[in-house]
Amino acid sequence: MAGSMGFFEKYNTLVMGKIDALSAGLTSNYAQMVAVIITAAVTLYIVWVGYQTLAGKIQTPIQDLMWDLAKFAVILTFVNNVDGYLTAALDAAQGLKTGFGAAGGDSIWNTLDRMWQESQELGETLYKMDDGFVPLTGWGARNMIWLGAGVLMTVIALVFLVADVTIALLSITAPLFIFCLMFGFLRTMFNNWLQLIFSSILTVLFASLIVNISMAFMNDMMTQVKADATVFNLMTVGMMALVAGVISAALVWVAKGFASQIAGVGVDGAIQGMAMMGLGAAGWGAAKSAAGLAGKGAEFGKGAGKGFLKGGEAKTNSATEWVGKQAGRAAGVSFQKGKEISKRAIENMKARNNNP
């Protein structure tokens, strides 16, 4: 395999390349679909808050509504990938997984190809050490080494490939699940989405540690065999390799379960932490570039005015104006409905007064 791409590296490149080719442009399509849904959802939400206010169910309606609209604007920023925020977040998760998966400085797929090569060399070394007429001992030792290494490499490749595919698919559908943060009854879906991402990253972290241990054991065994192995302990060496491979594969699979449990326990805290970091970053950015944020606020207000007066037909010149237009459009719809309700109430009151 030297000088060329190994089996595992080639297989992973092929699978991930196919996924990237088939999913090209899907994220932006999902973002556009979610933007349409958000427009209707925000409109219905403002109408609902208006009725709750009229019924006396909300004590501070203006403050609550402004806070909710601000949260919606932040969510829309990620859904529409404004200034590349969503891309940066997904790239950070992908980079974290890639960094954890770099076993010994190489990618996990290069490591598996090296394990394949070293297992083959160790098996052939043991086989050639049996100088009997029928080398049954060497043949058995070689097969046990291949069996142990095969089980270990298969489990590792499966776990890492599932982690890669999971993160790729979750990245494609990110706008759909980020939208679920807008409303409490959908937040569980976002939690599960984030839990899967964390679980995949932690799985790669734990499995990489076991892969490093397995590779160190394989190298140590290779050194000992070349130094002092005899025909009388060939089967022992083969059995050691088989047992080590099976145990390491089991540990990789158990590590996958640990990662899922840890991700499930910590996801709510992680969401709160990200929210606090987001607020802190917002404050830091405001302190650093107040003029820039003032310009963004002006664009948001301009877009809100256009949306309030012209609705969905208003044209915008930036993503910030578009977000403001959606909020203003929803407020305009709510205002018109409020006028209609008030008009009908006045007409009903006049009718009752004229017909005692």
N, C-alpha and C positions, 0 to 999 in steps of 0.2 A: 504493500500500500504506500510505500515511501514514494514521494514525488508526485503522487496523485491523490485525488479526493477519496477518502475511505467510504465504506458502505454507510455507516451511520451519518456522517456529515453530508453525504450526497442525498440520502433519504430525507433528512430534515430539511435540507435546502429545497428539494423538490416539493415536499408537502407544503412548507410555508410559502414558497413561491406561488403555488397554485392558489392558496388561500388569499394571498395579497392580490393576485391577478383577478380573481373572481369578486373580491370585495372592493375593488377600486371604485371610488365615488359613492359607495353605499352610505358612508357616514354623513356626507353632505346631504344626501337624499333624505336620510332619517331626520336630520336637523331641520330641513324644510317642512317635513311632515309634522314634526313636533311643534314648530313655530305656528302652524295653522291651528293645532289643537290648543296651544297655549293662549292664543288670541281669544278663542271661544271660552276657554276655562277661566281666564282672568275676567272676562265680561260677566260671566255667570257668578263668579265670586264677588265682584263688586255689587252686583244686584242683590245677592244674598246678604251681604254685609249691610246694604241699605235697608232691607226689610228688617234685619235684626236690630238696627239702630232705631227704626220707627217703632218696633215692638219693645224697646227699652232693654234689650238683652245685652247690649254692649255699653259699658260705662265711658270708655274713651275711644269712640269710633274713628276720629280723625287720626290720632296717633297710631292706633292699631292698623288702620288701612295703609298709612304711609310706610309703616315698618314692613308690612306684608308686600307692598309694591316694591320696596327696596330689595327684599329678599328675592322676589320674582325677577327683578332686573339682574341681580348677580347670577341667578340660575340661567337666565337667558344668555348672559355673557358666555357661559361655558357651553350651553347647548348650541349656540351659533358660532362657537370658536372665535369669538371676537379677539383680535390681536394675538391669536394663536394660543390662548390660555388652555383650551382643552387639549390641543396637540402637545403642549409642554407638559401637562399633567400625565398624559398617557405615555409620552416618551420617558418621563421620570420613572414610571412604574416598570416599563420595559427595560430601561437601563439598570434599575435595581435588580430585576430578575437576571439579567445578563451578567451583572457583576457577581451576584451570589453563585451563579452557575459556572463561573470560570474556575474550574478545578485545577489547581496548580498553575494558574496563569493561562491555561488553554481553555477553549470551550468544552463543554461536556461531551460534545459529539467527537471532537478530536481525541478526548480522553478515552472514550469507548473504542475508537479505532485503535488506539495504542494498546488498550487492554486486549483486544482481539489479537493483535500482532504478538504481544508478549505471551498470551496463552498458547498460541500456536508454537512459538519458539520453545516454551517450557515443555509442552507435550511432545514435541519432536525430540527434544533433548533426552527426556526420560525414555522414550521409545528406543532411541539409539543406544542407550546404556544397557539395554537387555541384549546380551550377546548369545542368548540361547538359540537352539535350532528353530524352535517355534516361540517367538518372543511374546508369550501370553502376558507376562507380568508388565512389560513395557506397553503393550497394547491396552491392557486394562487401566494402567496409570494415565496414559494419554487420554483415553475416553473419559475418565473421571474428571480430569482437568477441563476438558472441553464441556462436559456436562455442567460442572459448577460455574465456569465462566459464562456459558450460554444462558443459564438461568439468571445470573446476575445482570448480564448485559441486556437481556430482554426486559427484565423488570425496570431497570434504570431508564432504558430508552422509552418504554411505555409511559412511565411517570413524567419524564421530562417533556415528551412530545405532547401529552395531555395538557401539561402546564402551558406550553407554548401556544397550542391551539386555543386553549381556554382564554388566555389573555388576548389573543388576536381577535377572537369572536366578541369578547366583551368590549374591546376597544371599538369595534365597528358599531356596536349597538349602544355606545355610551350616551348619545343624546336622549335616547328613549328612557334610560334608567335615571339619568340626572333630572329629567323632567319630573320623575316620581317624587323628588324632594319638595316639590311645590305644595303638596297636600299631604296631610298626616296619614290618611288611610292608604296612601300608596308608598309611604316611606319604607315599609318592610321590603318592598321589591328592590329599592335602592340599597338597603342594608345587605340583602342577599347578594346583589351584584358586587358590592364592594368586598363582601366576605370572600367571594370566589377569587377576586384579584389578590387579596392578601393571602389566601390559602395557597394559591399557585406560587406566589413569591416565597412563602415560608417553606413550601414543599421543596422548591429548588435549593433553598439554603440548607435544609437538613440533609437532603439527599446528596448534595455536593460534599458535605463532610464525610459521609459514609463512603462515597466514591474515592475520596482521597485516602481514607484508611485502607480500602480494598486494594488500591493501586500500590500503596506502600507495602502491604502484605505480599502482593504478587512479586514486587521487585526483590523483597527480602528472600522470598522462597526461591526465586531464580538464582540469586547469589549463592545461597546455601547448596542448591542442587549442583551448580557448576563446580562448587568447591569440594564437597565430600560425599555426594550421593553414591550409593552402590546399588547393585541389583537386588539386595536384600531389603532395602527400604523404599523401593520405587512405588509399591502399592500404598505405603504409608504417606508418601508425598502426594500421590494422586488423591487419596482420601482426604488429606488435609485441604487440598485445593477445592474438592467437592463440598466439604462441610463449610469452608469459609465462604464459598460462593453462595450457597443456599442461605446461610445465616445473614450475610450482607444483603441479599435480595429481600429477605424478610424484614430486616431493619429499615430498608428503603421504603417498603410498603407501610410499615408501622409509622415511620416518620411522616408519611403522607396523611395518616389519620391524626397524628399530633398537630400537624399544621392546620388541618380543618378545624379542630377543636379550639386551638389558640385563636385563630382568625374569628371564629364565631363568638368567643368570649369578649374579644377586644374591639369588635367593630363599632359598637356604640360609642365607646370612649374615643376611638379614632375619629369618628365623625365630629364629636364635640371639639377634639383637638384641632382638626382641620378648620372648623368654624372659627375657633379662637385665633389660629394662625392667619386665617383670611382677614379677620377684623384687625389683627395687629399689622398685617402687611398693608391693609388699606390705610391705617393711621400713619404708618411709616411713609407710604407713598404720598399721602396728603402733606405731611410735613416736608417732604423732599421737593415736591413739585406742585405747590398750591396753584400756581397759575395754570398748569396743564389740566388739573382737575376742575378748575373753574371753567376752562374752555369746554371740557366734557360735560359739565353741568349745564352750561349754556346750550350745548347741542342737544342734551336730553330735554331741556325745557322747550327748545324750539321744536323738537320732534313731537313732544307732548301737545303743544299748541296746534300743530298741524293735524295730529290725530284727532284731537277734540273737535276741531272745526270741520275737517274734510273727511275724516274716517280713513278707511283703508285705501282710498284713492290718492292720498297725499304722497308726494314723492320726497324721499330723504336722500341726503348726501353722505351719510356715514352710518356705521353700525350703531353708534350711540343714539343718533337721531331716530333710527329704526326702532330701538328699544323704547325710547320716549314716545314714539308714535303709537306703539301698541298700548302703552299705559294710558295715553291721552285718548286713544280711540275707545278703549273700554270705559273710561270715565265719561266720554261723550255719549256713548250708548246708554249708560246708567242715567245720565242727566236727562236725556230725551224720554226715557221710560218714566223717570220721576215726574217730568212735566205732564206726561199723559195721565199718570195716576192722579196727580193733583187736579188736572182738568176734569177728569171723570168724577172725582170726589166733589168738586164744586158744583158740577152739573147735577149730581145726585142730591146734593143739599138743596139746590134751587128747586128741584122737582118736588122734594118733600115739603118745602115751604109753600109751594104753589098748590099742593094737594093735601090739605090738612086732613 
